[in-house]
Amino acid sequence: MAEYKAASALREHMLEGHPVTLLEAFLLFGVQGPNAEFSRIKKDGFLIESRPVPMAKVIRRINEYTVCKVPESLPYKEIQLTEYWIKK
């Protein structure tokens, strides 16, 4: 059985064209330092782009894989997170 490597899983996900946020990197992949991993991807010659997205969009994406509930008092529709992807 192959050993799970969080950083490799994140990289493969991004190379497949999927965007990720820091929240997704922590929750879905278990990457402890997503920014460090983004730096390693850049050093390997890939261009990483970013844009702000509503947290509501990110929570919806996370809920495709697991259950993630936000506190009722959190204005998650107004909060912006940064989404990163590898430009092809």
N, C-alpha and C positions, 0 to 999 in steps of 0.2 A: 504494500500500500504506500502510495506517495505521500510525503510529508507536506502539509499545507503551509504555504508561505504567503503571508498577507500582502507583502509588497508586490510579489509576482502576480497575485490575483488582481490587485488594483491595476497594475500595469497592463495586464491582458484585457481587462474590462475597458480601459481607456483606449487601447489599440484597436479594439473592436468598434470604436466610434462612440462609446457612451460617455457622456459628461458625468463628472462627480463633484461633490462639494466636500468640504472637510468633515461635515456631519456624516455623510455617507461613507467616507473613508474609515471613520471611527466605528460606526455602527455596523455596517455591512461587511467590511473587510478586516477590521481589527488592526488597521495600520496605526501605530502609535504616533508617528511623525509624518503626516501626509505631505507637509511642505518640503521636508527633506527628500521624500520619495519623488516629488515633482522635480526637485533640483537634479536628482540622479537621472531622471528621464530626459531632462534637458541636456545634461552632460553627454548622454548617449546620442545626441543629435536631433531629437524631436523638438518641435515647436509647440509649446503649451499656450493656449489662449484662454481668456477668462471673460466673464460678464456677470453682472448681478442678476439674480433671479429671486422671485418671491419664495419665502420659506414654505408656503403652502404647496408649491409645485414640488419641492424637495421631499416634503412629508408624504405626498401622494406617491412619488417614485419609491421611497423607502417602503411604503406599505404594500408595494407589489411583491416584496420579498419577506417582510416580517411585519409585526404589529408595532407601530410607533404612535403613541398618543401624546398630544401636547396638552399642557395644563389649560384649563378653561380661561384663566385670566391672562394667558399669553397672547398678545396680538400677532399671531404668526402670519396672518395675511398681509401685515404691514412690514414685517421684518424681511430684509434682503440678505441673502447669502451669496457668496461668490461661487460660481460654477466653473470648473476647469475641464478642458478637453484637449486632445492632441490634434493639431491641425494636420490634415493630410495633403 
